Amino acid sequence: MSDTPSASLGPSDNVAGDAAHDASGHPAHVILLGIPNTGKTTLFNRLCGLRHKTANFPGTTLESRIGSVKTEAGALRLDDLPGVYSIELNQHEARVCRETLEGSPDAVCVVLDATSLPRNLQLLGEVLRRRLPTVVAINMIDLARRRGIVINTEAMEAELGIPVVAISARSGEGIDRLTSALTNPRYARTTMPSGADGERAWVDQLAQVAEADTAPLDDRLTDRLDRAFTHPVLGIAVFAIVMTGVFWALFRLATIPMDFIDSMFGQFGAWVAGVLPEGLITSMLVDGVIAGVGGAAVFLPQICLLFFLFSLLEDTGYLARATFVVDRLLRPFGLPGHAFIPLLSSHACALPGIMAARAIPDRRERIATILVAPFMTCSARLPVYVLLTTLLFRDRPALAALAFTGCYALGALAGVFSALLFRRTILRGEGRPMALELPSYKRPSVRDALMSAWDRGLVFAKNAGSVILAISIVLWWLAAYPVSQPSVGSVVLTQGAAMVAESQPKQAEELIAQAEALDATAQLEHSFAGILGHAVEPVMAPIGFDWRISIGVLSSFAAREVFVSTMAVVFTGEDDIEGAGVFERIRDAKRDDGVTPVITRATAWSLLVFFVLAMQCLPTLVLTAREAGGWKWAGLQFVWMTGVAYGASLITITICHAVGVT
């Protein structure tokens, strides 16, 4: 590289010294940097194991993994920065990397991919130009050997004057040498010059020095797989099959821990209710705190399993190919291929879908995806769909199934067209072209996938859980206050139960259950939630909702599936929709005039459309505010989705009345 123009450092500037501790005696700060798909996070996990935590960079939603690396010279603090192709780009991730490097870390470890070394050297040159103590880790050296690629680390180290270590983060090869090198980083002897031509010449000549004169083996299998996975038709078919398998596993496997968590919190709540005396404090703990925490925790298995499966797919190298294929489908709506995974994930739950949007590089495209993700039909809507389609098609399962399919299609269409509107108005701007590195195919790491799932679960539990708990307590308070007195009917039933308790204990239990049902219905009607239901009834009346349905709509903001149990309580005083006769009593319930059914066929259609499109999930709003960068986006999401739902419900019930459906 003697003919390459470069900036030179004096010999005395070449040594950085022991980086195990900084001047204050604290563990030295080491930055881990690399382009996407170089195995950087795998290396981080290998170095740190479980000695790490996940946080956000200040002012961003980008995750920072911060870990501790044990060395003979002491512990190092290791920061895993987002993967970037260049730290000079005008991107959110690049800005985070630049600001971190400007903080003068004690060392920078640049991770390069041994199977495609020339494409990695531009980033290395940009780091060296900042004159920071540096170590180079050439990862996936085992894959390079299998492909006939030989990396001359000694020649590269002699040319640059910094430690260059060949490693395999997956197998652990070279990790000990890298750990030792991290405690003794060095300043580069030469750096990449400025100017496009000089940079190109520097990269080309360094690649010639680093790669020995060996021809890579012909990898026809990779070429054949790429042709299949990126084909406009076959690629989409393969993607559909893979995603069907993922969501089959999600719905089949996640239900087991979800049911366990739900049962565990239910039993814990029952135990607390049995230990503590009856009263509002006990009710707050059982129906507010425990039920609120349980309502949030029940989503954790879905979130963790989804990210575990996606991490495995990403590690194999397949997910990058799938993203490339789907890009051409979503581009007309202003969304990139990266958005498909978040939108698809949202069919299980909008929470992991919104969290998955972090992978979208462009900020405007990322926010648009977050805003429309809740339009996708999530599993929490399914109990509502079951109730309403059963009311509409009691003995016609084929039509009920068709209605289910229509709900999924309506939500998806509303989502993509809303994204198109946002991208042409408040989020206007040219979409970023798809720049995607197709990684090598390799065996996925179960260990890394488990750690990714663990990280995502902790992020959700820490950031969303506390707000969800507070909201749940507020909703409990609205339903519990003011405390209503027992109704006359309840008093009569209780007295009757006392009279026959000794002679007919079973009948006494039935009378007490009826009395409690009457009290539960009266309490809900006269509570603040009931008052709100009556207050919003004039607004809801045009779309067919009376005050009782309005209570169900309001209560479902805690979670959509709460609507079903709320309807059971309102109409029967019981919260079990599967109880004897409960469904029939909901179907036959009359309005205040005693004649008109509360839920007519037209009302059921209107209610079904409303639940397909409305934003009725406070946990999702909380996460939107966090991931999009403020409550203004959550507010916009709520107003837009509620407005679309109301307008569509109004059109639906109007059409029903026009064609004679009552």
Protein Blocks (a to p, Z undefined) as FASTA:
>chain_A
ZZpccddddfklmpgbjakbcfkopacdddddddehklmmmmmmmmnmmmccddddehia
bdcdddddddfkbccddddddddfbfkbccfklmmmmmmmmnopabdcddddfklmmlmm
mmmmmmmmnopadddddehklmmmmnopacdfklmmmmnopacddddfknopoklmmmmm
mmmccddfbdcdehjklmmmmmmmmmmmmpccddddddfklmmmmmmmmgfklmmmmmmm
mmmmmmmmmmmmmmmmmmmmmmmmmmmmmmmmmmpccdjklmmmmmmmmmmmmmmmmmmm
mmmmmmmmmmmmmmnommmmmmmmmmmmmmmnopafklmmmmmmmmmomklmmmmmmmpm
blklmmmmmmmmmmpccfklmmmmmmmmmmmmmmlmklmmmmmmmmmmmmmmmmmmmmmm
mmmmmmgccdddddddddddddddfklmmmmmmmmmmmmmmmmmmmmmmmmmmmmmmmmp
ccddddfklmmmmmmmmmmmmmmmmlmmmmmmmmmmmmmmmmmmmmmklmmmmmmmmmmm
mnopafklmmmmmmmmmpmklmmmmmmmmmnopabfkbghklmmmmmpccfkomacfbdf
klmmmmmmmmmmmccbfklmmmmmmmnopaklmmmmmmmmmmmmmmmmmmmmmmmmmnop
ZZ
